[in-house]
């Protein structure tokens, strides 16, 4: 669950800087970023061209007004009239219907001797147009000066300053022709607003289309990721379909992944075949050896250290036989052949099975005491051989992890509702840590209490499979340094008159049977 939750997050932090984890999101955002940069550059170029063009048109208009003023001055000179206030007022007033009547253009005449205003056009009102000494120096050389200035109301105006001369080249006045740039400012605002809106709409459009296209093109990667997430040795036969629409990269990746799955499937199949074949081949010689050892133990002349050595050999042979059986069962489980019961399940007498387990278990670890607890006469439907394998695995596990001088107890009972039989194997060993407890039934998992590693890690895995085949389960309770308790829950056999009569008879001899068992151990 934690891995899945973490696979949903889109951001990860590296060095304190958030960073996108999704390839699809990164591709889309890179496309959006490139698009915004291009739109910004295009908008900047368009903005510059339009503003410069409009400013150039204003400058042309101002130069045209300047030419008209110079032409009016020449006409006044030709009429031999004096250059008095009437002349200056005529220049700024203009004639009705001509270009000087336009409210867009304002005219101001300045005395070049003292800088006093000689005349101003009516549309200029009381506004003051800036005049600098540098402009005067430029006009002295007969050159006009065109600049953008701000009037006393804060408006931007385009200002052309030039000099008016008489027929002898004498300075008559300094003329200033200006035009408001409000239209340019309005156009500037419209262009900026349009660029921003276009960028926003393009961002939404590009992000949506880019996300759809990237999802479509990256679909093989998503399928590959989900397949790899669900990959197990039981699903190695699965293959990725050819991506549609297919690209060369997606096809190569899919083909490489399918080839890897094929190699893994072949390797696992070879491993399963090897384990199964070896386990099967080992069972025959082990059975023969155990038979010979049992014959030796039946010899009354075998006493002392020799008998002890043969008994130890018998115990190790039993351990090896269980290991081979577990390997064979594991190989079958990996191949999908789980422990199966016969269609007609036979009642299994648990007391007989547990007595047999106790007889075999006493050779597993002579330094650990094996104790039979409460053993009521109970029956369960199932396979006696599989149940022996299950219980012997539990006892072997308890004996292996219990230190010398410890104790392992086997007991059985019924659940409160009478529907289940509970067989418990408890020990006084090191216990199982909370970190290892959820994994003890996994294949090849081995807990490591006290720095020791015992067994192949298959016993509990096979036991869980056998319990499941009997519609049962195994519960574990353990604490470090307090030991462990494995409880096998199995469905109880339905009672019948014959079984109930036998149960009453056996319950009377239960104490005698346990006493005989203890004498046999001694």
N, C-alpha and C positions, 0 to 999 in steps of 0.2 A: 504493500500500500504506500509505503514511504517513497519507493522509487517511482510509482505512478504519479503521486502527488508532485514530486519534484519535476517529472517529465512534463506537467501542465504549465509550470512557471515560465514566463517569457523573458525574465530578466535575471541575470546573475551578477554578482558584484566581484570585481577584480581590482584590487588596489583601491577600494573605496569608490570606484567609478562604475555605475550601473551599465550593464552590457547585455544586448539582446542575445538570447540563446537560440532562437528559432532561425534556421537558414532561410525559410520562406519570408519571415518578417524582415530579416536583414536585406535580402534581395529587393523586396518591395520598397523599403525605406531608401536604399541606395538609388533606385530608379526615381523615386520622388525627389531626392536631393539633387540628382543630376538635372532633372526636369526643372526644378526651381532655379538652379544656377543658370540654365540656358534661358529661361523666361526672364530672369532678372537682367541678364546681359542684353537680351533683345529689348526689354522694356527700357533699360538705361539708354541704349542707342536711339530708340524711337523718341524717348523723352528729350534727349539732347538735340536731335535733329529738328523736332517740332519747335522747341523753344528758341533755338538759334534761328530757324527760319522766320518765326514770328518777330523776333527781335530785329532781324535784318529788314523785314517789311516796315517796321516802325522807323528804323534808321533811314530807309529810302524815303518814307513819307516826310521825315524831318528835313532831309536834304532838299526835297522838292519845295518845302515851305521856305527854306533858306534862299533857294534860287529865285523864288517869287519876290522875297524881300529885296534881294539885290536888283532884280529887274525893276521893281517899283522905285528904288533909289535912282537908277539910271534915267527912268522916265521923268522923275522929279527934277533931276539935274538938267535934262533937255528942255524943260519948261522955264528954266532960269528963275526959279523961285527960291527964296532963302530957306536954309535948313533950320527952321524954327520949331516951336512946339506943335504947330499945325501939321508940319511934316511928320513928326514922330507919332502924333496921334493918328494920322492917316495910315501910317504903316501898321500900327497895332490894331486899328479898327477894321481895316480892309474894306472891301466893297460887298454889298449885299449879294449873296448868291455865289461868291467866289469861295475858294478853299479856306481863306482866312476866317470865314464865318463858322467853320467847323468847331464844335465844342470840344473836340478831342485835342486840338492843338492850342497851346497857349504861347503868347509872345511877350517878351520883356526886353526893353531897351535900357541900357546902362551907360551913363556918362563915363567915358574911358579915362577922364582926368581925375575924378574924385569918387567914382563908384556909385554915385547917386542914381536912383531910378528916374529915367526920363519919361517912360510911358510903359503901360502894361495892358494887355488885352483884357476885355471885360470878363472872360471866362476864367481868368486867373484869380480874380477876387483879391483877397488879402494874403493869399498863400505866398510863401517866400521860397524862391528857388535858390539852391545853394550856389555860391560863386566863390571860387578859390583863386588865389594868386597864380597858381600853376596854369590855370586856364587862361589867364590874362597874358602870361608869357607866351603861351602857344599861339594865341590869336594875334599877338604882335608880329609873329613870323608869317602871318597870313594863312594859318592853318586852322581848321575847325576841330573842335573837341566834342566827341560824343561819349557820354558816360551815363550810368544809371545812378540816380540819386534818390534820396528820400526827402519829401517835403515836410513841412512842419506838422502835417496831419498824419504822418506815418505812411503815406502811400508811396509806392515805387513809381518813379517817373523816368522816362528816357529824355535826356537833355543834350541838345546840340548848341554849343557856344561858338560864335564866329564874329568877325568884325565887319562893320559897314564903312565903306570909304567913298569919298566923292570922286569927281572926274580926275582930280590931280593926285589921287592916292592918299589923301589926308583922312585920318580916322574921324568918322562922324560919331559912332557909338559902338557899343558891344551888344550884339543881339543874342538872345537866348530863346530857342524854340524847343518846347517840351510837349510830351504826350504821355498820358497816364498808361501804366502797364497793367491796369486791372484786368483787361481781357487776357493778357498773357498769364497773370497769376491764376485766373479762373481756369484757363486751359491747363496750366501746370497741375492744379488740384484735380481736375477731371482725369488727366493722364495717370497721375499717381493712384487715384482711386480705382481706375480701370485696371491698372497693373496688379494692384493688390487683390481685387476681386477675381481677376483671371488666374492669378496664382492659387488662390484658395479653391476655386472651382476645378482647376487643373490638378491640384493635389488630391482632391477627393476622387476625381475621375481616374487619375493614374493609379492611386492606391487601390481602388476597387478593381480596376481591370488588371493591374499588376498582381494583386493577391489572387484573383481567379486564375490568371495564366500560370503563375508560379505554382499554385496548388495543383493545377492540371499537369504541369511538367514534372513536379516533384512527387507525384502520386506513387511512382515506383519506389522512391525512398521511404515514403510512409508505409507502404506495404512491406518493404524489407524490414523496417524497424519493428512493425507489429509481429512479423513472422519470427524475427530473432528473439523478441521478447517472450514468445510462447514456445520457443524451441526447447525440446527435450529429446532424450534418447528414444522416446516413444513416437515422436513426430518427425523423425529424420527422413521419412519417405515423402514428406511434403515437398512440393516444388513451386517456385514462384511462376505465375503465368507471364507470358510476354506482355510488356507494358503497352497500353494503348491510350493515347497516341505514343508511338515509340520513337525515341531518339537513339542515336548511336551510343551515347554515354549510358543511358538507361538500359539498353540492350546488353552492353558489355557488363554492367554491374549485375544485372539479373542473371546472366549466363555464368559469371564468376561465382555468384552466391549459390546457384544450383549445383555447380560443379563441387563446391565445398561441401554442400549437403550430401552429395553422392559419395564423396570420399569419406565423410564422417559416418555415413550409414554403412559403408563397406567395412570401415575399421571397427565399428561397434558390432557388426554382425560377425566378423572374424573373432573378436574378443568373446562374444557370447558363445560362439561355436567351440572355441578353445576351452573355455571354462566348463561348458557342459560336457564336452567329450572327455576332458581330463577327469572331471568329477565322476562321470559314469564309469570310466575305466578303472578308477581307484577303488570303487566300491567292491568289486569282486575280490581283489587280493586282500583288502581289509577284512572282508567277511570271512575269508579262509583263515586269516591270522587269528582273528578273534575266536573262531571255532577251536583252533588248536590251543589257544590260551585257556579257554573254558575247560577243555579236556584236561589240561595240566592242573587247573585249580580243583578238579574233581579227584585228583590223585591224593589219597590220604597220607602218602609217604612224603609229599611235598610240604615241608615245614620250615620254620625259622626264617632266615633272611631270604632264602630262595623263594618261599611263598610270598613274602613281602615284595620282592622284586617283580615277581610275575603279576601280582595284584597291581603294582604301579604301572607295569606295561599294559595291563588290561584297562586301567584308567586312561592312559594316554591314547590307547587305541580307540576307546570310546570318544575321547575328545576329537581325535582325527576323523572318526566316522561322522560325528555331528558337523564338523567343519565341511566335510565333503558333501553331506546332505544339504547343508545350508548353501554351499556354492552352487550345487545343482538346482536347488529351489530358486536361488537368486537369478541364475541364468535363464530358467524357465519364466520367471516373473518379468525379466527384461524383454524376453521374447513375447510377452503378453499372455503367457500360460500361467495363470494364477492357481494357487492351490484349490482343487475342486473336490467336492464330496460326492459320493455315490448318490444316485437319485433316491434310493431308499436308505435314509440315514438310520443307522443302528444305534440303539441305546448303549452308552458307554458308562461302565461302572467306574466312577472316579476313585473310589477307595483302592481298587486294584491298580489303576493307573498310577496313583500317588505312591502306593507301596513300591511299585516297580521303579518309579523315579527316585524314591529315597534309597532303594538298594543300589542303583547305579550312581547316585549322587555322592555316596559316601567315599567313592574312590577319586572324586574330582579334586578335593583338597583335604587330605587327612588332618591338616592342622586346624580345620574349621569344623565345629560341631553342627551336624544336621539334625534338626528336631522336627518331629511330626506333632502338630497341634491338634485342634479339634477336627475330626474327620467323620462327619455324619454320612450315612449311606445315601449318596446322591447319584442321579443319572442325568446325562445330557445327550442330546442327539448329535451324532457326528462320526468322525473317523478317529479311532483309538490311536492309530499310528501317528497321525498328524498332531493329535493332542499330546502324545508323548514327546514328540519333537518340540512342540511349543513349550511345554512345562520344563523339559530338560534344558532348553535354552535359557529359561528364566532362572532355574536353579544354578546352572553353570555360570551365568552372569553374576549371581549373588555370591557364589563361592569364590569366584575369581577376584572380586573387589572387596572381599572381607578379609581383614588381616588375621594372622595367626592368633588363636585363642578366642576368635569371634564366634558368632552363632547365626545360623540360617534356619528360619522356621517356615514350615509348609503347613497351611491349614485351609479348610474349606468351610463353606456355610451357604445359607440361602439369603436372598435379599428380603427386605421387609414385606414386600408384596408377594413373595414366593414365586415370582416369574423368572428369576435368574439365579444361577449358581455362581458364587464368588470364590475363586481360588486365589489365595494370597501367598506370595513368597517374600518374606521380609528378612533383612539382614542388619547387622550392627557394624557395617563398614563405614567408609568415609563419606558416603552420601554423594549426591549429585548437585552441582552448582545450579543456580537459577538460570545462568546463561546457557548451560548445556541441556537442561531439561527439555526444552521444546524440540531438540534435534536428536534425541537418543534413538528414535525409531527410523531415522533416515539410514539409507544404505551406506555402509562403510564408515559410518560415524562412530567414533570412539571417544568417550569422555576420558579425561586425564587426571583423575584425583591422585594427589600425593606424588605427582611426577611419574606415574607408571602408565603404560599403555598395554592393555591386555586384549587378546582376541582379534578377530578379523573385522568386527563391526557389522556382521551379517545376522547374528543371532536374534537381536530384538527386531530387526527389520523383517525377518522371516516369521517371527512370532506374531507380529502385527498382521501379516498377510493371512496366516492360518486363523487367527482370531476373527478376522473379517470374513473369511470363508465360512465360519461357523455362526455368522450373524452376531458376533460378540465384539468386545473391545478390551483394551488394557488401560488401566488407570495407574498413574505413578504418583506417589507422594514421597518427597525426600527433602532432607535438610543436611547441609554440610556438618560432618562429625556426629550425625545422629542416625545414620543409616538410611535405607530406602525400603519402600514397600511397593511391590508390583501386584496389582489386583486384576485378575482375569475374570471378566463378566461373560457368562455364556447362558443362552436360553435353557431353562430347566425342562427336562423331559416330562410330558404329561403323565400324571399318575394313572396307574391301572391296578386292579385287585392283585394280580400276581406280583407286581413290583412292590406294592405296599406290604404284602405278606413277607416277601423276602427282606424288605427294609426292616421290618420288626424283628425278624430272626437275626439279621446281621447286627442290628443295634445291640442285641444282648451279648454278642461275642466281640464287640468292638474293643473293649478293654483288653480281652485276652489276645486279640490279634496284634494290638500295639505292643503288648508285653512280649509276644513271640518275636516281633520285629526287632525290638530292642535287644533281646537275647541274641538274635542273629548278628546284629552289629557288633556285639561284644565278643 
